[in-house]
Amino acid sequence: MIACQDETSSSDGYGYLQVSSVGLDKNVIPQARAVEKMGLDILQEGTVVKHVDDWTLLQSESLLLPVGNYFLRAYSMDKDSTQQGFEVAPYYLGETLVKIEKDISRSVEIVCSMVQSMVAVSYSQNFKNAFSSYDCVVSNEYGSIDFTSQETRPAYCRTGKSLNAVLKVTNTDGNSFTFNKVITEKAEKRYYYKVKYDVTNEGNGSFNFTVDETTHEYEVNITVPMTSDADPNLKVTGSNAFGKFAYMYGASTLTGETEPIVFQYKKSSEGVWKSVSTTVENGVYSAKTEELEFGTSYVYRLACGTKVGATDMFTTEVYQEIPNLNFDTWSQSGKNYFANADASDSYWATGNTGVTSILAGSKDPITVSVEGDDAYSGKAAKLRTITGVTLVKSAAGNLFIGSYKTNMSNPSASVTFGRPYTGARPVSLSGYYKYSPQPINEGSKPGTLTTDECNIYVKLWDASGNQIGFGEFVGTETVTSYTRFSFDITYTDMTAKPATITIVATSSHYGGDFSGSAVVGQVGNGSTLWIDEFELSYYK
């Protein structure tokens, strides 16, 4: 409370006081009522000369007061600024001095600010996966607030003293330990302290903070190790998680070990570790897991006998379905067949609309649906190469993930390969095929073929359009009954994530090679490829 000495007495006359507004400074307050009931005291020499529970009762009045100095205090009514916790409401206070002079009217605006600070505690997903239970208690000399693992609300705290955080965790091995940190040596009014916990596999953790003076946000980042008894000589250095497996890497500075160094891993939510042997090259230990589950978090570590290193985490890639890999879904519009349900090239595409057009000579479609004895199971795709096509000379039967739109001025640009794909990286493609290759009767490239050959391949690109994965099958022989094929997909960039995928099948390997408007790849008229029951695999 501020006492003001009156410089004059009432015998010197009177003046007028108008309280024009009592506002709230909400720029740095994350929570505030739309309407806040604010009381008002007018004091002189420490004595309240006027009080109202709601300042708006004075808003339209001109108060007649003896000349002198007055102290105005606006504050939240029906609240307690000394309480702490989640259920506590923000408390606002504003104060100002005013001098009343004879026969003069003074208009006053009071701006009120929150007198407490706020605290919130959050945990990264990696942190949640690493510990089976966790609890944080934030305290100061006025009391403590328990932020349980499920608590997401901010709490209000008194200011002027240090704020401390005590974190208690139990990891997935059942080991419990505690970490203590001072959030700030002096909690300030209007500050929002955001404590964020993460995990690390090195050292004893870390602590850093950033302050935004504009919003009064004080962000505290604390990392904690996953275990308190890790051997510093055994370190994991990274991982590369696919959809159904992961590669793990590490280093060891142990000397004189009598037992093998192995990797151990388990689901974050489970307690039993699995061990796999390692290989070591240039001081780097590596291992591959057994088959894992899609979109699942795992922890892993290096171990040697009873010694274990610090734990780290990886999450396997999520599964994304490629529609109609069994080729059982087809639709038809006029002559044209579509390997989609909507009679368009909406996911799988063909060159049918090009060869059946009047400009191409109204040929029969080069890709059709077949069933019964012509299918391995359900329905299948039949791809047939034709020659004598107007403008382009030949057209190989094709089926691919992408889109097709006839471009007569530049036929090679009619095809666009690929559709968005951000799922797990496949490692192989398999399926069933039959093939009837015909003698080469059109085209000049590569110039070495006498009989046609078929081609099935997979490509993946990253978000920048760089090809990161490729695998293919080339069939050169006549196959009269459905036979299984399989090929691996090789990644040239082992860490890049896919953004686009295509799967392509064609009855003539070089049927897509153009020079100008004409196909120059060697093809055989009538070469026919049947395909069915494709399957992408994510573990090998």
C-alpha positions in Angstrom: 0.0 0.0 0.0 1.3 3.4 -1.0 0.4 6.4 1.3 0.3 9.8 -0.2 0.7 13.0 1.8 -2.0 15.6 1.2 -0.4 18.8 0.0 -3.5 20.9 0.8 -6.7 20.8 2.9 -10.4 20.8 2.0 -10.4 24.6 2.8 -8.4 24.9 -0.5 -11.4 23.8 -2.4 -12.6 20.8 -4.4 -12.0 19.2 -7.7 -13.5 16.3 -9.7 -12.4 12.8 -10.4 -13.7 10.7 -13.3 -12.7 7.0 -13.6 -13.0 6.5 -17.4 -11.8 2.9 -17.6 -10.4 0.0 -15.8 -8.8 -2.3 -18.4 -7.0 -5.6 -18.3 -3.6 -6.1 -19.9 -4.2 -9.5 -21.6 -1.4 -9.4 -24.1 0.7 -11.8 -21.9 -2.1 -13.6 -20.2 -3.1 -17.0 -21.8 -6.4 -17.2 -19.9 -8.8 -14.4 -19.0 -12.5 -14.0 -18.6 -14.4 -12.0 -21.2 -15.8 -9.9 -18.3 -13.8 -9.4 -15.1 -15.4 -7.9 -12.0 -13.0 -5.3 -10.8 -13.4 -3.5 -7.4 -12.0 0.0 -6.9 -10.5 1.7 -3.8 -9.8 5.5 -3.7 -7.3 6.2 -0.9 -5.8 9.3 0.7 -3.0 9.0 3.2 -3.6 5.2 3.4 -7.3 5.6 4.3 -10.0 4.3 1.9 -12.3 7.3 1.2 -14.3 5.5 -1.4 -14.9 1.8 -2.3 -17.0 0.1 -4.8 -17.3 -3.7 -5.6 -17.7 -2.9 -9.3 -15.8 0.0 -10.7 -18.4 0.5 -13.5 -20.7 2.0 -10.8 -18.5 5.1 -10.9 -17.9 5.1 -14.6 -20.5 7.8 -15.4 -19.9 9.8 -12.2 -17.8 12.9 -11.5 -16.7 12.4 -7.9 -16.3 15.6 -5.9 -13.1 15.4 -3.8 -11.1 17.8 -1.7 -8.0 18.9 -3.4 -5.0 16.7 -2.7 -3.2 13.5 -3.8 -5.1 10.3 -4.1 -4.1 6.7 -4.7 -6.4 4.5 -6.9 -6.3 0.7 -6.7 -8.4 -1.5 -9.0 -8.3 -5.3 -8.3 -10.1 -8.6 -9.0 -13.1 -9.0 -6.7 -14.0 -12.3 -4.9 -10.5 -13.7 -5.6 -7.5 -14.7 -3.4 -4.1 -13.7 -4.9 -2.3 -15.9 -2.3 -3.7 -19.2 -3.6 -1.9 -21.6 -6.0 -3.1 -24.4 -8.2 -5.1 -25.4 -11.2 -8.4 -24.2 -9.9 -7.1 -20.8 -8.9 -8.3 -17.9 -11.1 -6.0 -15.1 -12.4 -5.9 -12.1 -10.1 -5.5 -8.6 -11.7 -4.3 -5.5 -10.0 -3.8 -1.9 -11.2 -2.7 1.2 -9.3 -2.2 4.8 -10.1 -1.7 8.3 -8.5 -3.9 11.3 -9.2 -3.7 14.9 -8.1 -7.1 16.7 -7.6 -6.9 20.4 -8.1 -9.4 23.1 -7.3 -12.2 23.3 -9.9 -10.5 20.9 -12.2 -11.8 17.6 -13.5 -9.4 14.7 -13.7 -10.0 11.7 -15.9 -8.2 8.5 -15.0 -7.6 5.2 -16.8 -6.3 2.2 -14.9 -4.6 -0.7 -16.5 -4.5 -3.9 -14.5 -2.1 -6.8 -14.9 -2.0 -10.3 -13.5 0.0 -10.6 -10.3 0.7 -14.3 -10.5 2.8 -16.4 -12.8 1.7 -19.5 -14.6 3.3 -22.9 -14.9 2.6 -25.7 -17.4 4.4 -29.1 -17.7 4.4 -31.2 -20.9 6.2 -34.3 -22.1 7.4 -35.2 -25.6 6.0 -38.4 -27.2 9.5 -39.9 -27.0 9.5 -39.2 -23.3 6.1 -40.8 -22.8 7.2 -43.9 -24.7 10.4 -44.2 -22.7 8.8 -44.2 -19.2 6.0 -46.3 -17.9 5.1 -43.7 -15.3 6.1 -40.1 -14.6 5.1 -37.3 -12.3 6.3 -33.7 -11.8 5.9 -31.6 -8.7 6.5 -27.9 -9.1 7.0 -26.1 -5.8 8.0 -22.8 -4.1 8.1 -21.7 -0.5 4.3 -21.2 -0.5 3.5 -24.8 -1.5 3.6 -27.4 -4.3 1.5 -28.4 -7.3 1.4 -32.0 -8.6 1.5 -32.2 -12.4 0.5 -35.9 -13.0 1.2 -37.6 -16.3 -2.3 -36.8 -17.5 -2.4 -33.1 -16.4 -2.3 -30.6 -19.3 -3.7 -27.5 -17.6 -1.5 -24.6 -16.5 -1.4 -23.7 -12.8 -1.2 -20.3 -11.2 1.6 -19.6 -8.7 2.7 -16.8 -6.4 5.7 -14.8 -7.5 8.9 -13.4 -6.0 10.4 -16.8 -5.0 12.2 -19.6 -6.9 10.3 -22.3 -8.7 11.5 -25.9 -8.5 10.6 -29.0 -10.5 11.0 -32.5 -9.2 10.4 -35.2 -11.8 9.9 -38.8 -10.7 10.0 -41.4 -13.5 9.9 -45.2 -13.9 11.4 -46.6 -17.1 10.1 -49.6 -18.9 12.6 -51.8 -17.1 10.9 -50.9 -13.8 13.7 -48.7 -12.5 12.7 -45.5 -10.8 14.7 -42.3 -10.3 14.3 -38.6 -9.6 15.5 -35.4 -11.3 15.5 -32.0 -9.6 15.7 -28.7 -11.5 15.3 -25.0 -10.6 13.0 -23.5 -13.2 13.7 -19.9 -12.2 15.4 -18.3 -9.2 12.6 -15.7 -9.0 9.1 -16.2 -10.5 8.0 -13.0 -12.2 4.5 -11.5 -12.4 2.7 -12.2 -15.7 5.3 -14.8 -16.8 4.2 -18.1 -18.3 6.7 -20.8 -17.4 6.4 -23.7 -19.9 8.4 -26.7 -18.8 9.0 -29.3 -21.5 10.5 -32.7 -20.8 12.3 -34.9 -23.4 14.7 -37.8 -23.2 18.3 -38.3 -24.2 20.6 -41.3 -24.5 23.7 -39.4 -23.5 25.1 -38.1 -20.2 23.0 -36.8 -17.4 20.5 -34.8 -19.4 20.5 -31.1 -20.1 18.7 -27.8 -19.2 18.1 -24.7 -21.3 15.5 -22.0 -21.6 14.3 -19.2 -23.9 12.5 -16.1 -22.9 10.1 -14.1 -25.1 9.9 -10.6 -23.6 7.0 -9.7 -25.8 4.6 -12.5 -24.6 6.4 -13.1 -21.3 6.7 -16.7 -22.2 9.6 -18.5 -20.4 10.2 -21.9 -22.1 12.2 -24.4 -20.2 13.5 -27.5 -22.0 14.8 -30.3 -19.8 16.1 -33.6 -21.2 16.6 -36.6 -18.9 18.4 -39.9 -19.5 16.3 -43.0 -19.9 18.2 -44.8 -17.1 20.3 -43.8 -14.2 22.8 -46.7 -14.2 24.0 -46.8 -17.9 27.6 -47.7 -18.6 29.1 -44.7 -20.4 31.4 -47.0 -22.4 28.4 -48.5 -24.3 26.7 -45.9 -26.5 24.0 -46.1 -29.2 24.8 -43.7 -32.0 21.7 -43.9 -34.2 19.1 -46.0 -35.9 17.3 -46.3 -39.2 13.7 -47.6 -38.8 11.8 -49.0 -41.7 8.2 -50.3 -41.4 8.9 -53.8 -40.1 12.5 -53.7 -39.0 15.3 -51.3 -38.0 19.0 -51.0 -38.2 20.8 -50.1 -35.0 24.3 -48.5 -34.6 26.5 -48.0 -31.6 30.1 -47.7 -30.2 32.0 -49.3 -27.3 35.1 -48.2 -25.4 35.0 -51.2 -23.1 38.3 -53.0 -22.8 39.0 -56.6 -21.8 35.4 -57.7 -22.3 34.9 -61.5 -22.1 31.3 -61.6 -23.4 30.0 -60.5 -26.8 28.6 -57.0 -27.3 25.0 -57.2 -28.4 22.1 -54.9 -29.2 19.0 -55.2 -27.1 15.6 -53.8 -28.0 12.0 -54.0 -27.0 8.7 -52.2 -27.4 8.6 -49.1 -25.3 5.5 -50.5 -23.6 7.0 -53.9 -22.7 9.5 -55.1 -20.2 11.3 -58.0 -22.0 14.4 -57.2 -24.0 15.4 -59.1 -27.1 19.1 -59.5 -28.0 20.6 -59.6 -31.5 24.3 -60.1 -32.3 26.3 -57.3 -33.8 28.8 -56.9 -36.5 31.6 -54.3 -36.1 33.3 -52.4 -38.8 35.7 -49.4 -38.3 34.6 -49.3 -34.7 30.9 -49.1 -35.5 28.7 -51.8 -34.1 25.5 -52.5 -36.1 22.6 -55.0 -36.0 19.2 -55.5 -37.6 16.1 -56.3 -35.6 13.8 -59.2 -36.1 10.4 -58.4 -37.6 8.7 -55.5 -35.9 5.3 -53.9 -36.0 4.3 -50.8 -38.1 4.1 -47.4 -36.4 5.4 -48.6 -33.0 7.9 -47.1 -30.6 10.9 -49.2 -29.5 13.8 -48.6 -27.2 17.2 -50.1 -27.8 20.7 -50.2 -26.2 24.1 -51.8 -26.4 24.9 -54.5 -23.8 27.8 -56.6 -22.7 27.0 -59.2 -20.1 25.6 -57.4 -17.1 26.7 -54.0 -18.5 24.2 -52.0 -20.4 24.5 -48.6 -22.1 22.1 -45.7 -22.2 18.8 -46.3 -24.1 17.6 -44.6 -27.2 14.4 -44.8 -29.2 13.1 -45.3 -32.7 9.6 -45.5 -34.2 8.8 -47.8 -37.1 7.2 -46.3 -40.2 3.5 -46.5 -40.6 1.7 -48.7 -43.1 0.0 -47.0 -46.0 -2.2 -49.1 -48.2 -1.7 -49.3 -52.0 -5.2 -49.9 -53.4 -6.1 -52.7 -55.7 -2.8 -54.6 -55.6 -4.7 -57.8 -56.2 -6.3 -56.3 -59.4 -9.8 -57.4 -58.4 -11.3 -54.0 -58.8 -12.1 -52.8 -62.3 -14.6 -50.5 -64.1 -15.3 -49.8 -67.7 -16.4 -46.9 -69.8 -17.0 -47.7 -73.4 -14.1 -49.6 -74.7 -11.8 -48.5 -71.9 -10.9 -50.6 -68.8 -9.8 -48.9 -65.6 -8.1 -50.6 -62.6 -10.1 -48.4 -60.3 -13.7 -48.3 -59.1 -14.6 -44.9 -60.7 -14.0 -45.5 -64.4 -11.1 -43.1 -64.5 -7.3 -43.2 -64.1 -7.7 -42.0 -60.5 -4.9 -44.1 -59.0 -3.9 -46.9 -61.4 -3.6 -45.7 -65.0 -3.2 -47.1 -68.5 -2.7 -45.8 -72.0 -6.1 -47.1 -73.1 -7.8 -43.8 -73.7 -4.9 -42.9 -76.0 -5.0 -45.9 -78.3 -8.8 -46.1 -78.4 -9.1 -42.5 -79.5 -10.1 -41.6 -83.1 -6.7 -39.8 -83.5 -4.9 -43.1 -82.8 -7.1 -45.1 -85.1 -9.7 -46.3 -82.6 -7.7 -49.3 -81.6 -8.9 -51.9 -79.0 -7.7 -51.2 -75.4 -4.1 -52.5 -74.6 -4.9 -53.2 -71.0 -8.1 -55.2 -69.9 -9.5 -57.1 -67.0 -9.7 -60.9 -67.2 -10.9 -63.6 -64.9 -11.5 -67.3 -64.7 -8.6 -69.4 -66.1 -6.9 -66.2 -67.2 -6.5 -65.0 -63.6 -4.5 -66.4 -60.8 -7.2 -65.4 -58.3 -10.3 -63.4 -58.8 -9.5 -61.0 -61.6 -6.2 -60.1 -63.2 -4.8 -57.6 -65.7 -3.9 -58.5 -69.3 -1.5 -56.2 -71.1 -1.0 -56.5 -74.9 1.5 -54.7 -77.2 0.2 -53.4 -80.6 1.9 -51.8 -83.6 0.5 -49.8 -86.4 -0.7 -47.0 -84.1 -1.2 -43.6 -85.7 1.6 -41.1 -84.9 3.3 -43.1 -82.2 3.7 -46.4 -84.3 3.4 -48.8 -81.3 1.9 -49.0 -77.9 2.9 -51.4 -75.2 0.3 -52.7 -72.8 0.8 -51.0 -69.5 -0.6 -50.5 -66.0 1.0 -48.1 -63.6 0.4 -46.0 -60.5 0.1 -42.4 -61.9 -2.0 -40.6 -64.5 -2.5 -40.5 -68.2 -3.7 -37.7 -70.4 -3.2 -37.9 -74.2 -0.8 -35.2 -75.4 -0.7 -35.4 -79.2 1.9 -32.7 -79.6 4.3 -34.6 -77.2 3.0 -38.2 -76.7 5.9 -39.1 -74.3 4.5 -36.5 -71.9 1.1 -38.2 -71.8 2.2 -40.4 -68.9 2.9 -39.1 -65.3 4.3 -41.7 -63.0 3.6 -41.7 -59.2 1.1 -40.9 -56.6 1.7 -39.4 -53.1 3.0 -42.0 -50.6 4.4 -41.3 -47.1 4.1 -44.8 -45.7 6.7 -47.4 -44.8 9.4 -48.1 -47.3 8.8 -51.4 -49.0 11.7 -53.7 -49.5 10.4 -56.0 -52.2 7.5 -56.6 -54.6 6.2 -60.0 -55.5 3.3 -61.3 -57.6 2.2 -63.7 -60.3 2.6 -63.4 -64.1 2.3 -65.1 -67.4 4.1 -63.9 -70.5 3.9 -64.5 -74.3 6.7 -62.6 -75.9 6.6 -62.0 -79.7 9.4 -61.4 -82.2 10.6 -57.8 -82.5 8.9 -56.1 -85.5 9.1 -52.4 -84.5 11.6 -50.0 -83.0 15.4 -49.7 -82.9 16.4 -49.4 -79.3 18.3 -50.9 -77.7 18.9 -52.8 -80.9 20.0 -56.1 -79.3 16.6 -57.8 -78.9 15.2 -60.4 -81.3 12.3 -61.3 -79.0 10.3 -58.9 -76.8 10.6 -58.9 -73.0 8.3 -57.6 -70.2 9.1 -55.3 -67.3 7.7 -54.8 -63.8 9.3 -52.2 -61.6 8.9 -50.0 -58.5 10.2 -46.5 -58.0 10.1 -44.2 -54.9 11.0 -40.5 -54.8 11.5 -38.1 -51.8 9.8 -34.8 -51.3 12.4 -33.1 -53.5 11.8 -35.4 -56.4 15.0 -37.4 -56.0 14.7 -41.1 -56.7 15.5 -43.0 -53.5 14.4 -46.5 -54.2 14.2 -48.8 -57.3 13.7 -52.5 -58.1 12.6 -54.4 -61.2 11.8 -57.7 -62.8 12.5 -58.4 -66.5 10.9 -61.4 -68.1 12.4 -62.8 -71.3 10.9 -66.2 -71.6 7.5 -67.6 -72.5 5.6 -68.5 -69.3 2.3 -70.3 -70.0 1.0 -70.7 -66.4 1.0 -68.2 -63.6 4.5 -68.1 -62.0 5.6 -66.2 -58.9 8.1 -63.3 -59.4 9.8 -61.3 -56.7 12.5 -58.6 -56.6 14.1 -56.5 -54.0 13.8 -52.7 -53.8 17.2 -51.1 -53.4 17.5 -47.7 -51.7 20.3 -45.3 -52.8 19.5 -43.0 -49.8 18.9 -45.1 -46.7 17.6 -42.2 -44.6 15.3 -40.3 -47.0 11.6 -40.8 -46.6 9.3 -41.4 -49.5 6.8 -38.9 -50.8 5.8 -40.5 -54.1 5.6 -44.1 -55.4 4.9 -45.9 -58.6 4.5 -49.5 -59.6 4.7 -50.1 -63.4 4.0 -53.2 -65.5 4.4 -53.3 -69.3 4.2 -56.0 -71.9 7.2 -54.5 -73.8 10.3 -53.4 -71.8 11.2 -50.6 -74.2 7.8 -49.6 -75.2 8.0 -46.3 -73.5 11.2 -45.1 -75.2 10.3 -42.2 -77.5 12.1 -40.0 -80.0 10.0 -37.1 -80.9 6.4 -38.3 -81.3 7.2 -41.9 -82.1 8.1 -44.9 -80.0 11.6 -46.1 -80.9 11.9 -48.9 -78.3 12.0 -52.4 -79.7 8.6 -54.2 -79.3 6.9 -57.2 -80.7 3.3 -56.9 -81.9 1.0 -59.1 -79.8 3.4 -59.6 -76.8 1.1 -60.2 -73.9 1.6 -60.0 -70.1 -0.8 -61.2 -67.5 -0.3 -60.0 -63.9 -2.1 -60.7 -60.6 -1.9 -60.6 -56.8 0.9 -58.0 -56.3 2.2 -57.7 -52.8 4.7 -55.3 -51.3 6.8 -56.7 -48.4 8.3 -54.6 -45.6 10.7 -57.1 -44.0 13.4 -59.4 -45.4 
